[in-house]
Every structure is written in C-alpha cells, then in structure tokens.
Amino acid sequence: MSTLTPPALADQMPRSLCRHSVLCPTADSTDREAAAVLVARPEQGSSLLCNGLIVFDDTGDLLPDGRIVAPHRPV
C-alpha cells in the first residue's frame, strides 16, 4: 500500500477482489465502506478493502481509479 496504482493499471485490475459468498459492495456503490478489510495498516492510518477502496482513519477514501473522497465526519 505504499505505492499507488497508476490509472493505466487500474483499468486492468478486477472490479473487485471480493471472494465472499455474499459479495461486498463495489467501490462505486454508496455503501462501499462496508466491504471486508483485506489489509489493515493502523500504523499508517489506512486499510485496503476487498473492493479496492483504501479507507483512512480521517474518514477519507481513495477509490481504485485514483479519485479521492474527502473526509466525511458526522457533525
């Protein structure tokens, strides 16, 4: 997780890494953060979910295609 996937490679990656019998939400869905954690990196403040989403402790996200979702803390 220390390197980001270039956009050209993101097109070649599978839509989801999920292998669960009930598939996790895709990175494009509104409930994308409900996907299972593949790799947790608490020392870096991030986790990789099986839908390719990287979630950060500050509630921001990095989508598999490189788009950023700003932190969305409740008010």
C-alpha positions as CSV (number, residue, x, y, z in Angstrom):
1,M,0.0,0.0,0.0
2,S,3.0,2.3,0.0
3,T,2.6,2.8,-3.8
4,L,-0.5,3.9,-5.6
5,T,-1.7,2.1,-8.7
6,P,-1.3,4.3,-11.8
7,P,-4.6,4.9,-13.7
8,A,-3.5,2.8,-16.7
9,L,-3.1,-0.2,-14.4
10,A,-6.4,0.5,-12.6
11,D,-8.2,-0.3,-15.8
12,Q,-6.7,-3.8,-15.9
13,M,-7.5,-4.6,-12.3
14,P,-10.6,-6.7,-11.5
15,R,-13.7,-4.7,-10.5
16,S,-13.5,-6.3,-7.0
17,L,-11.1,-8.5,-5.1
18,C,-14.0,-9.9,-3.1
19,R,-14.3,-13.6,-2.9
20,H,-17.0,-13.8,-0.3
21,S,-20.1,-15.9,-0.9
22,V,-22.2,-12.8,-0.5
23,L,-20.2,-10.2,-2.4
24,C,-19.2,-7.0,-0.7
25,P,-20.4,-3.6,-2.2
26,T,-18.3,-2.3,-5.1
27,A,-16.2,0.8,-4.8
28,D,-18.8,2.7,-6.8
29,S,-21.7,2.0,-4.5
30,T,-22.8,4.3,-1.7
31,D,-22.1,1.7,1.0
32,R,-18.6,1.0,-0.3
33,E,-17.0,1.3,3.1
34,A,-19.0,-1.8,4.3
35,A,-16.6,-4.1,2.3
36,A,-14.4,-6.5,4.2
37,V,-10.8,-5.4,5.2
38,L,-8.1,-7.3,3.3
39,V,-5.1,-5.4,4.8
40,A,-5.2,-3.2,7.9
41,R,-2.3,-0.8,8.4
42,P,-3.1,1.0,11.7
43,E,0.4,2.4,11.9
44,Q,-0.3,4.2,8.6
45,G,-3.9,5.0,9.4
46,S,-5.4,3.2,6.5
47,S,-7.0,-0.1,5.4
48,L,-7.4,-1.8,2.0
49,L,-10.9,-3.2,1.5
50,C,-11.7,-6.1,-0.8
51,N,-13.4,-3.8,-3.3
52,G,-10.1,-2.0,-3.9
53,L,-11.0,1.0,-1.7
54,I,-8.4,2.5,0.6
55,V,-10.1,4.0,3.7
56,F,-8.2,6.3,6.0
57,D,-8.7,7.0,9.7
58,D,-9.7,10.6,9.0
59,T,-12.7,9.1,7.1
60,G,-11.4,9.9,3.7
61,D,-11.2,7.3,0.9
62,L,-9.1,6.6,-2.2
63,L,-11.1,4.9,-4.9
64,P,-9.4,2.2,-7.1
65,D,-9.4,4.6,-10.1
66,G,-7.4,7.2,-8.1
67,R,-10.4,9.5,-7.3
68,I,-10.4,11.0,-3.8
69,V,-13.4,11.1,-1.4
70,A,-13.0,13.9,1.1
71,P,-13.3,13.1,4.8
72,H,-16.9,12.8,5.8
73,R,-17.1,13.0,9.6
74,P,-20.5,13.4,11.1
75,V,-21.4,16.8,12.5
